[in-house]
């Protein structure tokens, strides 16, 4: 298996692409048991990383609203 990039250095898109590759390999059924376990563990770590990145992005999202004075302004988005 090629050397894996550290999750800390990985952006969301790269992590998601790697996770999709792992899922594809596992679904193919052509992977030995030991490698399947390693792939599953890496996939679980990637899934958690993607989830964290999405949560971080949600916290940064602002919605643009029209203020009382007619000017555009931002306020925290209600994502709940």
Secondary structure, 3 states (H helix, E strand, C coil): CCCCCCHHHCCHHHHHHHHHHHHHHHHHCCCCHHHHHHHHHHHHHHHHHHHHHHHHHHHHCEEEEECCCCCEEEEECCCC
